[in-house]
Amino acid sequence: MNKAILLSTPHMSGKEQDYIREAFDTNWIAPLGINVTEFEQQIKQYTGAKAVCATSSGTASIHLALRLLEVGYGDMVFCSAFTFIASANPIKYLGADVTFIDSEPETWNMSPQALERALADAKKEQCLPKAVIIVHLYGQSAKMDELVTICESYGVPIIEDAAESLGSTYKGQQTGTFGDFGIFSFNGNKIITTSGGGALVAKDPAMIEKAIFLATQAKEEALHYQHEKIGYNYRMSNILAGIGRAQMEVLDNRIAARQANFRFYTEKCQHLQEVSMMPEFPNSVSNHWLSAIRLDVTKTGMTPYDVMERMQAYNIETRVLWKPLHLQPVFETMSFYKHEQGEEAVCERLFREGLCLPSGSNLTQTELEYVSAALENIFKENEQSEKSKGGDGKANLVETGTMALL
Ligand SMILES: *Cc1c(COP(=O)(O)O)cnc(C)c1O
């Protein structure tokens, strides 16, 4: 393999150019135009959301949702700890504080019991959060029945960060449509992409009208430029929405390919005692955006970083799981609620043990075989070098890195 095998790359269908050309031919380059309207319609139909606003990014969509819930300086917002930084950054844009909630082991997503404890404490102190941001990681839905019930009992609105889970379902319902707001991302590494972009969906269509208003500089209706609120420039361009239209047409196909990757790795890893796959929660269907594994670190003596480095020698890109946000220097002073008090936090353990494998919908069968063979080889080498010299297991790295596996 001389071509690098990457984690997750854009996968165009070929029809994207037609929609872009249409925009050029009619000179609907900007702003907005038919591609945006059609793309929003497709997302609405696909997810069953009540209303959709296409935006410049998933991050912008979270920012808009928080603004619409009137989050401001000194307010509190709760957020999953185990996620990408973009889930929480918009809270800081608005000058609010954040409390991070641990994961539970069955979905790797927000722990209902930790959320319950955090909300009970907040209620006692009379500072309930203005919103709870629930993330569906790597395509796996969180336990929405429990989480929705808890939030409703405290009257706190939900924003679902479904940036990674477009097309995933929980009890037959699309992720992103349970909360008051849901957001999707069409960044380059996501399940489908517009090269950069996002969408905000809401239960209340009036909220989406307000979102569109805020996303287009909050221009009031007047003969001159009139502004009574601070707005943003957050709408998706008509050119990028053209890419999105063609991508939505192949979304089911892209999901099927990523699910097949996950099944392939599951089968190949079955006999590797050191490896277990990310669990799939019953009654939910994951789009398997990324196939994540867990290593038995005590058994192998290898950390995910060691495996990542060795896979790199085979020209294969892997990535450790998200570093929990309460451990990030920018969020160091924020509070955190663990799944089980007195135990290691679930998300910290996952960060210590987990790794994402190449997961693109455009991976070939040969590439998948190569990845699993490399993984198997790494554990075999490790076992041998542990036996032979009780050393650091890195002795054979250079030779085997160039060895033909297939
Ligand atoms: C990608 C991602 C985002 C941000 O989306 P952008 O479109 O890149 O701004 C937010 N949350 C999660 C969980 C993501 O993976």
The ligand as a MOL file (V3000), in Angstrom:
LIG
                    3D

  0  0  0     0  0            999 V3000
M  V30 BEGIN CTAB
M  V30 COUNTS 15 15 0 0 0
M  V30 BEGIN ATOM
M  V30 1 C -17.8060 18.1400 13.5130 0
M  V30 2 C -18.4650 18.3690 14.7990 0
M  V30 3 C -18.9830 19.6280 15.1560 0
M  V30 4 C -18.7170 20.8800 14.3860 0
M  V30 5 O -19.1830 20.9180 13.1030 0
M  V30 6 P -18.5090 21.9420 12.0590 0
M  V30 7 O -19.4140 21.8460 10.8800 0
M  V30 8 O -17.1370 21.4360 11.7870 0
M  V30 9 O -18.5130 23.2930 12.6830 0
M  V30 10 C -19.6800 19.7380 16.3470 0
M  V30 11 N -19.8420 18.6950 17.1600 0
M  V30 12 C -19.3600 17.4710 16.8680 0
M  V30 13 C -19.6110 16.3570 17.8160 0
M  V30 14 C -18.6320 17.2760 15.6920 0
M  V30 15 O -18.1060 16.0760 15.4320 0
M  V30 END ATOM
M  V30 BEGIN BOND
M  V30 1 1 1 2
M  V30 2 1 2 3
M  V30 3 2 2 14
M  V30 4 1 3 4
M  V30 5 2 3 10
M  V30 6 1 4 5
M  V30 7 1 5 6
M  V30 8 2 6 7
M  V30 9 1 6 8
M  V30 10 1 6 9
M  V30 11 1 10 11
M  V30 12 2 11 12
M  V30 13 1 12 13
M  V30 14 1 12 14
M  V30 15 1 14 15
M  V30 END BOND
M  V30 END CTAB
M  END
